[in-house]
């Protein structure tokens, strides 16, 4: 058999993992630093929410296109291009900061562009995984991928807070730029089988729009996947409130350094959760695991709103982030197991778009709801100060706490209803080959022989 100097299979996966881990930590440094800069510069929850909205718009609108591109072109080359583009944008941020010309609207634009490149990179990386890793190890591989975010969540906040006191925000951004260069180097060292372009395949001659439509056709004939998307859509709608309101909630009763520490606690949780799913591989019934971990996340969010306590928020943050990688790893393993590898890009892209479609409404609503409804209700003389206020406290930030509690309770009820659905509960039981034959679609490409990750 012909050999070359490239890392292949599981070795290529682990090499890619190392490069992306360094890059994600660097991105976490600049994300934390810029987030604090935006909130302190504007002092507005609404402005902070608009920055998050700018990040999510490309994910919602561009995911189907990104997925179709990931199926059509060389996936390793796409990841290199995305890292190079993100590195260039980061360098531009550094130059603007160095010249003292950075303003908030430019952060909106930067978030938009980085998100557009990021969603293409993430979808491509997700579809590369089943090309390098055997089917029975996908949950474990996805656990290791979740460790990328865990490492960033663990290291980046405290490191960024410390570095900002030494090299200021400009130095933090420059470090982020250097990590992109390292990620690009590791991608040049690996080889990824190019299964996106199949010789003599009719799909090579179709347009991106037809590729997207074929992905929708795949989803439309699988009601179990549609139910999963509906569940994720609701979860993302509530999760958007959590994303926007976490920083204002914490800063309402403690300091920026404490915020960094709490964010790092979340990183500890993600690392633990990633190791759990990476070593364990998850329960035999993966969809049951998805529902149960979602329930634990809801309970943790409720806990965070009970009192303005660093300890309670820290415990809630830890538990939430332990469950996130387990939940995502199990869900991705289910999808990767039943969707053909040559269609995963467009299917993932559509699922991402549909699952995130309501998030802009949450981002837009979060600020006004907190500023004009929830916060006034929980003010010292607010309408709920004499009843609910006696339980969770009154004053600045307690309206956000009340929103956390309500969101957690509502989603628990929805999860209980979802578990009753047999098609969702047994989604992983379908045989891809049988489904493909019934739908008249291309059968899945063969997966390489099994190899252990450890």
Secondary structure as the mmCIF struct_conf table of DSSP 4:
data_model
#
loop_
_struct_conf.conf_type_id
_struct_conf.id
_struct_conf.beg_label_comp_id
_struct_conf.beg_label_asym_id
_struct_conf.beg_label_seq_id
_struct_conf.end_label_comp_id
_struct_conf.end_label_asym_id
_struct_conf.end_label_seq_id
BEND BEND1 UNK A 5 UNK A 6
STRN STRN1 UNK A 7 UNK A 7
HELX_RH_AL_P HELX_RH_AL_P1 UNK A 9 UNK A 42
HELX_RH_AL_P HELX_RH_AL_P2 UNK A 45 UNK A 72
BEND BEND2 UNK A 73 UNK A 73
HELX_RH_AL_P HELX_RH_AL_P3 UNK A 75 UNK A 98
TURN_TY1_P TURN_TY1_P1 UNK A 99 UNK A 100
HELX_RH_AL_P HELX_RH_AL_P4 UNK A 104 UNK A 132
BEND BEND3 UNK A 133 UNK A 133
HELX_RH_3T_P HELX_RH_3T_P1 UNK A 135 UNK A 137
HELX_RH_AL_P HELX_RH_AL_P5 UNK A 138 UNK A 164
TURN_TY1_P TURN_TY1_P2 UNK A 165 UNK A 167
HELX_RH_AL_P HELX_RH_AL_P6 UNK A 168 UNK A 188
TURN_TY1_P TURN_TY1_P3 UNK A 189 UNK A 189
STRN STRN2 UNK A 190 UNK A 190
BEND BEND4 UNK A 196 UNK A 197
TURN_TY1_P TURN_TY1_P4 UNK A 199 UNK A 200
HELX_RH_3T_P HELX_RH_3T_P2 UNK A 202 UNK A 205
BEND BEND5 UNK A 206 UNK A 206
HELX_RH_AL_P HELX_RH_AL_P7 UNK A 208 UNK A 220
TURN_TY1_P TURN_TY1_P5 UNK A 221 UNK A 221
HELX_RH_AL_P HELX_RH_AL_P8 UNK A 223 UNK A 251
TURN_TY1_P TURN_TY1_P6 UNK A 252 UNK A 253
BEND BEND6 UNK A 254 UNK A 254
HELX_RH_AL_P HELX_RH_AL_P9 UNK A 256 UNK A 280
BEND BEND7 UNK A 284 UNK A 285
HELX_RH_AL_P HELX_RH_AL_P10 UNK A 286 UNK A 305
BEND BEND8 UNK A 306 UNK A 308
HELX_RH_AL_P HELX_RH_AL_P11 UNK A 310 UNK A 338
BEND BEND9 UNK A 339 UNK A 339
TURN_TY1_P TURN_TY1_P7 UNK A 341 UNK A 343
HELX_RH_AL_P HELX_RH_AL_P12 UNK A 344 UNK A 356
TURN_TY1_P TURN_TY1_P8 UNK A 357 UNK A 358
HELX_RH_AL_P HELX_RH_AL_P13 UNK A 359 UNK A 369
HELX_RH_PI_P HELX_RH_PI_P1 UNK A 370 UNK A 374
HELX_RH_AL_P HELX_RH_AL_P14 UNK A 375 UNK A 377
TURN_TY1_P TURN_TY1_P9 UNK A 378 UNK A 378
BEND BEND10 UNK A 379 UNK A 379
TURN_TY1_P TURN_TY1_P10 UNK A 380 UNK A 381
BEND BEND11 UNK A 382 UNK A 382
TURN_TY1_P TURN_TY1_P11 UNK A 383 UNK A 387
HELX_RH_AL_P HELX_RH_AL_P15 UNK A 388 UNK A 392
BEND BEND12 UNK A 395 UNK A 395
TURN_TY1_P TURN_TY1_P12 UNK A 396 UNK A 397
HELX_RH_AL_P HELX_RH_AL_P16 UNK A 398 UNK A 420
HELX_RH_AL_P HELX_RH_AL_P17 UNK A 422 UNK A 425
TURN_TY1_P TURN_TY1_P13 UNK A 426 UNK A 426
HELX_RH_3T_P HELX_RH_3T_P3 UNK A 427 UNK A 429
BEND BEND13 UNK A 430 UNK A 430
HELX_RH_AL_P HELX_RH_AL_P18 UNK A 432 UNK A 439
TURN_TY1_P TURN_TY1_P14 UNK A 440 UNK A 440
HELX_LH_PP_P HELX_LH_PP_P1 UNK A 442 UNK A 450
#
